[in-house]
Amino acid sequence: MIEALDDAVGAVVKKIKDEGLENNTIIIFLSDNGGATYTRATTNAPLRGGKCTHFDGGLLVPFFIKYPDVLKGNTLYDEPISSLDIFSTIAAVTNTSLPTDRVYDGVNLMPYLTDKKDSLPHKVFYWRNGYSQAIRNGDWKLYINKKSNLLYLFNVVNDRGEQHDLSKQYPEKVNELQKQLEQWEHTQFIKPRWKSGANVLINVDGEMIWFPT
């Protein structure tokens, strides 16, 4: 799969170069999730978990953007962004007008990647798939799994591998993030139209946890 993907991306990039469009073309390359650790063929170390989970091993992925006319090569932007930003970024770059009667989850990344803004694209991130859900606000991340009866609080800056649950030490932070997560869920006006296809037990650092797929 990786070899076939590499060949296909190479063919597309070659065609863009051959047509003389390389400098004014945005190429975005990223994974849709972390490696599937349950196959025992991959690892996301030092991050915890992988595909299907809401631990950072399943959420944090490589994200590359190539746009020679606008962005400098060989540079690193290390603040959290989202794949949802792709839509808003492409709309902005192509001067596409979007309907104004709705809220967009993503933001235009270009002002941040060109140092025209000193703020963050996002401060809060939300994830939910049925009974598995998480929120990250700044350095803090709350993970809740209602089927496996789990609640974890991590400081993901100090504890990159999400190994140390701090929920007992900081109950006020747990309450704060829980309320934020609940408020966000109330903004999701369209309910899921079908249930998850299956529930699977995944070994996460020696702990068997249920996840919807």
N, C-alpha and C positions, 0 to 999 in steps of 0.2 A: 504493500500500500504506500509506504513512504517513497519507494523508488518510483512508482507510477506517478505520485503527486509531484515529485521533483522533476520528472520528465515533462509533465503537463505544464507546470509553472514555467519551466525553461522555454517551452515552445511558445507560450503566450508572450513572455518577455522578449524573446527573439523577434517575434512578429512586430511588436511595438517598436523595437529598435530599427528594424528594417524599413518601417514606414516613417521613420524620422520623428516619432511622437514621444520618445522617451522622456525628455525634459519636462514636458507639460502633461504628463500622465501620472496620476496617483495610483500607486500599487500598495495595497494593504494585505498583509499576510499574518494570520493568527490561527491558533487552534480554538476549537469551540469548547474544549474542556481539558482538564489535566489528563495525564496518562491513566489508562484503565488498569489499576494495580491488581484487580481481581483476576486478571489473566496471568499474573506472575511473570509477565514479559516486559514490564516497565516499572519504573520507580519515579516518584516526584520528590525524593529526598532533597533537602531537609524538610520539605513541606509535608504536612499530615494528609493522609487520604488521597483520593484521586477521583476519577470520573464517577458521576452519580452522587458524590458527596458534596456537602457544602463546607467542608474544610478547605483550607487554601490550596491543598494539592489538587483539588478538583476545580478551583476557581481561577487561580493565577496561571496565566499562560503567556508565552512569548507574543509580542504584538509589534510588528514591523511596518513602518510607513516609508515609502520612497516617493519623493516628489521633488526632483532636482531643481526646478524653477523657483521653489519656495523654501524648501527645507535643506539644511546643511546635512551632508552625510556623516556617518561615523559619530553621531551624537546620541546621548542617552537622556531620556526623560523618565525620571524614576518616581513620579507621583502616580497614584492609582487613577486609571481611566477605565472605560467600559466599552465593550463591543457595540453597545447601543449608541455610542458616539459616532460611529461610522455614518449613520444616516444623516445626522445633523451636519456633520463635517462635509460630506459630499454635496448636500443641498446648498451649503454656504459657498463652497468653492465654485459650484456651477451656477451661482446666482439664481437658484430655484426658489420661488416663493412657496412657502408652506402655509396651509390653513392655520388661522390664528385662533380657532375655536377649541383648541385642545392643548394639553400639556405634553411636551416631548421629554422623554427620559434622558436622551442623549444631548450633548452639547457640541458645538463647533470647536474642534481641538486646535485649529490653526493658530489662533492668538496665543495659546499656551505654548505651543511647540516653537513659535517664532519669538518668544520672550516679550510679547506685547501685553502680557498680563502676568501679574505677580501673585494672583490668587490661585486657588485650586479648582480644577474642573468639577470635582465632586468632593463633598465632605462625608456624605452618607451613602452607603450602598445597601441594597436589600436583595435577598434571595428567598425564593419559596418554591417548593414542589410538594404539594400536599402537606404531610405532617412534618417534613424536614424544612427548616427555615433558618435564616441567619440575617444579622444586621451588623454592619461595620460602621462605626462613627469615629473618625479620627484614629487613634491608636487602639481603640477597644472594639472587640467583636464578641457578639453573643450568638451562640448556636443552640437551637432547640430542636429536639426530635421527640415528638409526642408518642410515637409508636414504641420507640425504645426507651421512653421515659428518661431522656437525657437533657440536661441544661448545663452548658459550659460557658464560662466567661474567660476570654483570653486578652492579654495585651500583646497584639501581634507585632509590635515594634520590638519589645523586649523578649518576646517568646515567639520567634518566627515559625517554629515547628508546632505551635499550639499544643504543647505538652503539659502546661501547668494551668489547671482550672482555678480561677480566682473568684468564683461566684460566692463562696462562703465569706471571703475577705471583703468583698465590695458589693453587698446586697443592694445598696442604693444605686449603683451603676447598672446592676441587673434590672431593677425596676424601671430605671430611666430608659434603657434600651428596649425593654419589653413594651413600654408605652409607645415609643416611637414606631416600633414594628407594627403594633396594633393600629396605630393611626394611619400608617402607610397602607395597611391591608384594606382599610375602609375607603381608600381612594381608588381601589381597583374595582371599577364598576361592573366589569364583565366577569362573571364567574366562569371557572373552567367548564368547558362543554362536555368533557368526558373525564373519567377517572384514569389514574395511572394504570398502565397495562399490567404491571406486576410489582410485587414487593420482593426485594432481594436482600439477603444477609451478606454484608461485605465485611471482611476482616480489615479493620483500621487499627494498625499498630497493636495487634493482638486482641482487639476488642471487636466482637461481632455486633454489628449495628444494622438495623433495618433501614432500607432506603427505597423510595418509590422510583420506578423507571418509566 
